[in-house]
Amino acid sequence: MNMQSNAPISTATKMMLALKAFVSVLCFTSFSIAAQTSVKNGEYLATAGDCISCHTAPGGKPFAGGLKMNTPFGYLLSPNITPDFETGIGSWSKEDFLRAMHDGVNKKGQDLYPAMPFTSYTKVSKEDVGAIYDYLRTVTPVSNAIQVNQLDFPFNIRSSMIVWRELFFTRGFFKPNPKQSDAWNRGAYLVEGLEHCSACHSPRNIMGAIKPSKEFTGAVIDGWYALNLTSNPLTGLGNWSAQDIASYLKTGSYPGKTSAFGPMEEVVHNSTQNLTDADLMAMATYLKSLPSNSSLRSDSQKVFANKAQGAALYIDNCSGCHQSSGRGIVGVIPPLDANPAVLAPNGSDIIKVMILGLKARNGYTPMPAFASRLTDDEMATIANYVRTSWGNSAAANVTAAQVKRMRANP
């Protein structure tokens, strides 16, 4: 027979129970606030890393993967990083995610291809990687199975990455330089880590690895030229102030000089315009410290033999908007004189813009495509004319054959 006591609960016992309940609520609330803070911080960090640009296919769901990424060895499709359990990273632990970001190894223990910039992400702190993981766990799960590896033989065999990793990958978290300011170190952490600027702005060797001696000196990516970020006064940022750089990253525009287009326009839209002013200035501070690397040698300058023909073509097709002397219209039409895209080593950006045109952006008017109006030779002539006029000192090295190739693969 069960006996139950009807004796009243003492005041001391009541107080103890109430205290336990209060502590439980306090602990849960503290945990909840910490979790929300981590998610919010992770969203900001994922934005800084521009994760959405690479992991979202045109017309696809955010972070669901499927973006085609061309390489000299075939192509890859970006993976689904939504928390879908079957096709995304829903079954990944935080340790699995850290291993991918820091070590370049996926949940299956396979080496990742360097199209995923783990060579930069390895510098991101464990705490920041964890916050990104917490944020990605909150995005909408999408069932989207992706066959990532579409590379040609033998590069489609992941074991081929063993040699590459030994030669070109050094694992390690970012270490602040005690001789530099807090702003410089924060900028270095972002530029070298999450923003992975060198991945696009550095030329690569025949094995697809960044050339260490040429880091940040500019490179062609998907037919667009990613500009020289060193302090080179001709082709780099030597004549830009830190505030100019920060403003460009915020707005995609350097009034009177240039504006972002191609992949950089997407970077500004999805990433840098959403960063704090302090972080943008920190990045600018670091970029201004990069030593000059003269990728445009004085002996590369060539005399442009078709100056008269180039002038005639420019007047007929370009001067109505870009004005005489290539000065443009401030805030409406970008100038061509001293424009970094014009001065880039191989003229890819000028050709791309003439072939495809540009949509309206950052207050600038759209530019029509000239693919059906100009021949390959005419485009090459115009490109060389603007590269060598009004004080522009780039080489007249654009060829009709180059235009033809880019027209076939815009």
N, C-alpha and C positions, 0 to 999 in steps of 0.2 A: 504494500500500500504506500503510495507516494504522499509525502507530507509536504505541503507548501506553507511557508511562513508568511503571515500577513503583517509581520512587524514593520512599522514605518521605517523608510530609509533615512538615515541620519543626515544632518545638514552637511557634515564633513564629506560623506559619500557623494551627496548631490554635487557639492562643489568640485570633487575630484572628477566625476563624470562629465560635468560641464567643461572643466579645464581640458580634459582629453578630447572632447568634441571640438573645442575651440582650436586646439593645436592641430587636429586633423584637417579642419577647414583651412587654417593658416598655411599648413604644408601644401595642401592641394592648390590653394590660390597662388602660392609662391611658385609651385611647379608649373601651373598654367601660364602665369605671366612670363616665366623663363622660356617656356616652349613658344609662346607667341612672339617673344623678342627674337628667338633664334630663327623662326620662320620669316619674320620681317627682314632681319639682317640677311638671311639667305636669299631672299628675293632680290635685294639690292646687289648682293655679290654675284648672283646668277646674271643679273643685268650687266654688271661690269664685265663679266666673262662672255657676254653676248651669246649665251647658250641657245637662245631661241632662234637666232639666225641660221645656225648650222643644223639644228635638230627640228626644223619645220620645213616641209616641202611646200612648193608653191601651191596655194589653195588647200593645204593640209591643216590638220589640227596642231595647235601649239605643242611643241616638244615631242610630237609623235613620230619624228624621223622621216626618212625617205628622200632627203635632199641629195641630189647627185653631186658628187665631189670628184672632179676630174683630176687625174694624176698622170705623169708620163708613163705609167705602167698599167693603165686601165682606169677604172673608176670604182668608187665606193659609194654606198648609200648610208647616210647617217642613221644611227640606231634610234629606236623609240626609247625615250628616257622618262615617259610618264610612269606613274606607279601601277600600270596594268601588270597583273601577276604573271600572265602567260607570255606576253609579247614585249613588255617594258622592263622596268627595274623594280617592280613590285616585290619580287622575292629577294632583292638585294639588301643586305645589311649595311649599316653605316661603314663597317669595316671593308665590305666589298667595294663600296663607292670610293672610299679613301684609296684603296689599292689601285683602282682604275685611274684616279686623278693623279696620285703621287707616284705610282710605280709603272703605270701604263700597262696594266694586266687586268683582264676582265674577270667576271665571276667564275668562268669556266677555266681560269688559269691560262688563257691564251694571251699572247702579246698583242697589244693594240697597234694599229698602223698609225704613223705620225700625222696623218690627216687630222686625227684627234690631237690637239697640241699639248699632250701630256709633258712634253719637254719643257713647256712653260708652266703648266699647272702643278708640276712637282714642287714649285716654289711656294705654293699657297699653303697657309697654315692648316693644321688639323682642325682647329676650331672653325675656320672659315669654310673648309670643305664640309664639315659636319652641318653647318648652318645651311649650305646649299642643298645638301641631302634632305634636311628637314623641310625646306621649302618645296623641293620637287615632290615630296610625299603628299603635298596638299593640292597639286595641280590635278586637273580632271584626267582620270585614267582613260586611255584610248587603246582599243584593241587594234593593233597595226603591226603585223609580222613583217620584219624587214630582213632580207638577205643582204647583209652588209657587204660581203666580199664579192666584188665583181672584177677583180684584178686579173690581168693576163698571167699565164703560166711563165715562169715559176713563182711570180710574186704573190700569187693567190695562196701559196703554201705558207702558213704563218710561221713555220719554223725558220723561214728565210730571214725573219726579223732578228734572229739571235745575233748574227754578225752585225747588223745595223745598230742594235742597242749597245753592243760592246764598243763600237766605234764612235757613236754619236750621242749617246744618252747618259747624262750624269744625274743621278737622283739626289735630291736634297732640298730642304726648306730654305726659304729666303732668309738671309742673315743681314741685318741692318749694318750699315757702315757707320761706326761711331764718330768718324771724322766729318760726316755730313749732317745736314739739318734734318729735323723730323719731317719736314715737307719733302725734301729730296728722297728720303728713305721710303716715305709713303708712295711717292711717285714711282720710284724704282720697283716697289712691290707690285703696283698695279700694271705698269708698262711691261715689266719682265714676266709677271705672273698671270693674273686673271685676264688682262686685256690682250695678252700674247701678241703685242704689236709686231715683234720680229718675225712672227710666222708668215705674215704677208709682206712685210717691208724689207725682207732680206733675200738675196739670191741664194739658190741652192745648187749643190753639186750634182753629179750624175746619179748619185744614190738617193737624191731627194732630201739631203740634210743641209741645214743652213751652213753657209761658208762663214766660219767664225771671224775671219778678217774683214768680211764685208757686211756684217750684221747691221741692220737698219739703213743700209745705203740704197734701198729701193729695189723693186723686183716686179716682174710681170706675173699677174695672177688672173686667170680666166680671161686673158686678153687685155686686161686693164693694167696700167702701170701704177703700182703702189709707191708713193713718193719717198725720196731720200729723207730720213728723219734726223740726220746728223746736222751739225752746225755748218755744213758746207754752204757758203754764201750764194753760190750759183744754183745748185740743184737741191739744196737742203733747206734747213730752217735758220740759216745763219742770220738772215735779215729780219726774222720774225722775233718779236718780243715774247716773253712768257705769257703776257696777257693776250697777245694775238693768237697764240696756240690754244690757250684755254677757251677763248671765245669761239675759235673755229670748231673745237671739239663740242662746244655747247650748241652752236647754231648751224654748223656745216658751212660757214661762210667767213671769208676774210675780205671784207669790203675793199673794193678797188683792186683786188689781186686775184682771188679764185674762189670757187665754191666746191663742195663735195659732190661727187657723182660716182656712178658705178658702185662697187662694193663698199666704198667708204661712205657713201650716202646712207647705205643700210646700217653701217656701224654707228653712225651718228644717230640715226632714227631709233634703233633698237637698244643702243647701249649708252654712248657718251653723253647724249643730251639729257639723260636721266640721272647723271651723277651729280654730286654736290659740287658747288663752286670750289670748295676747298680741295676736293680730290682732283678736279680738273686742273687747278693751279699747281697742285703737287706733281701731276703728270707733266705739265708744261715745264716745271722747274727741272725735272729729271731730264726731259728731252733736250732742253737747252744745254745740258752739260755733256751731251754725247760729242765726242771729238769729231772734227771734220774728216771726212774721207772723200777725197776728190774723185768722184766717179765720172766727172766730166773733165777730162784732161785737156789742156790747151792744145795739145797736138792732135786731138780728135776733130777739131774744127775743120770743116771743109768748105771751100768756096761753092756757093750755089750758082750753078751756071745758068739756070733758067729763071733768073730774077725777074725779067720783064714779063715772061709768061705767067709767073706766079703772081705778080702784081695785078695783071689783067684778070686772072681768075678770082683773086681775092676781091677786087673791086666789084665784079659781077655777082659774086655769090655770098660774100661775107661782110663787106663794108657797110651795108645798109643797117646792120645791127651792131657789129663790133667797131664801127667807126674807122676813120682814117687813123693811122698810127696804132691801130689795135687797142685803143684806149677803152672801148666799151662804154656803158652807161652805168654809173655807180648804183648798185642795188637792183639793177634791172637786167643788164647785159654784162657778163663778166669780161674783163679785159683779157687780151692775148699777150700784151707786153708784160714781161716779168712774171708770167703765170707759171707756177711750178709744173702743171700738167703739160704745158707747151715745151718746157725746158727738159722734160724727162728724157733719159738717154735714147730711147728707141722710137718715140713718137706714137706708141700704141694708143694712148688716150685720145689724141687728136683724131686718129683714124676711126676709132670706135664711135666717137661722138658724131663724126660726119656720116658714118654708115647708119647708125641707129637713131640719131637725134637725142634730145633730152626732154624730159617732162618738166613742167613748171616745178620749182623747188626754192625754198628759202627766199621767196619774194622775186626770184629771177624768172623771166619769161621762158616758155618752152622754145626749144630749137628744133626745126624740122629735120628729118633725115634727108640725106643727099644721095642715098644709095642708087636711086633710079635716075638721078640727074647728072651725076659726075662719073667719069670713067675712073679706072684704077690709076691711070697715069695722072689724071687731073687732080685726084685726091692727094696723091703723093707730092705733086708739085705745090699744091696749096699748103700742105703740111710743112714742107721744106721752106716755103716762103715765110710762113709765120714764125718758124723756128730760128730764122736768121735775120729777121727784120726788127726795126725799132729798138735796137740794142740787145735783142735776144741773141744769145751766144751758143745755142745748141748746134749740134752737127746736122748738116743737110743729108741725113742718112736714111730717110724714108724712101722705099722703093715701091714701084707698081706691083711687084711680085708679093711684097709684104701686105699691101692692101688687098690683093686678090685672095691671099690666104685668110685674112681676117674677114673678108666679105663672105667667104664660104663657111666660116665658123664664127659668126658674130658673137 
